[in-house]
């Protein structure tokens, strides 16, 4: 019997983390961040948070540093909002899939334009 509890917890974490990043983190380094997905282990102890960061490369690095420095604060807020035996240890990862798809789309559009010439 497989449980979908990790998926439900991951979805809850995604929603709560999005709200925390958007409304409660006051670090000026943190720019435009989108939580794209959350992977959580079956025992609910570890969560990998994938974020998409918009902006120039320097801004992205600063935003990621800001997120990393706020990890403890974010985990404490999650612990207050979720009722689990253990609060998952969170780790932020950069998700470049949105930028990659934008680049691919531009390449396809350019190829179509050249084919039309």
Residue pairs with C-beta under 8 A, 6 or more apart in sequence:
5 44
6 40
6 41
6 42
6 44
9 40
9 44
9 82
9 84
9 88
10 37
10 38
10 39
10 40
10 47
11 38
12 82
13 38
13 40
13 47
13 49
13 78
13 82
13 88
14 35
14 37
14 38
16 77
16 78
16 81
16 82
17 35
17 38
17 49
17 74
17 78
17 90
18 34
18 35
20 74
20 77
20 78
21 30
21 33
21 35
21 51
21 67
21 74
22 33
24 77
25 66
25 67
25 70
25 73
25 74
27 66
27 69
27 70
28 66
29 62
29 63
29 65
29 66
30 63
30 66
30 67
30 70
31 53
31 54
31 55
31 59
31 60
31 62
31 63
32 53
32 54
32 55
32 63
33 51
33 52
33 53
33 54
33 63
33 67
34 51
34 52
34 53
34 54
34 98
35 49
35 50
35 51
36 50
36 51
36 52
36 95
36 97
36 98
37 50
37 95
38 47
38 48
38 49
38 50
39 47
39 48
39 50
40 46
40 47
40 48
40 88
41 47
41 88
44 84
44 86
44 88
45 86
45 88
45 89
46 88
46 89
46 91
47 88
47 89
47 90
47 91
48 90
48 91
48 93
49 90
49 91
49 92
49 93
50 93
50 94
50 95
51 64
51 67
51 92
51 93
51 94
51 95
52 94
52 95
52 96
52 97
52 98
52 99
53 59
53 60
53 63
53 64
53 94
54 60
55 63
60 94
64 92
64 94
67 92
68 92
71 90
71 91
71 92
74 90
75 87
75 88
75 89
75 90
78 87
78 88
78 90
79 87
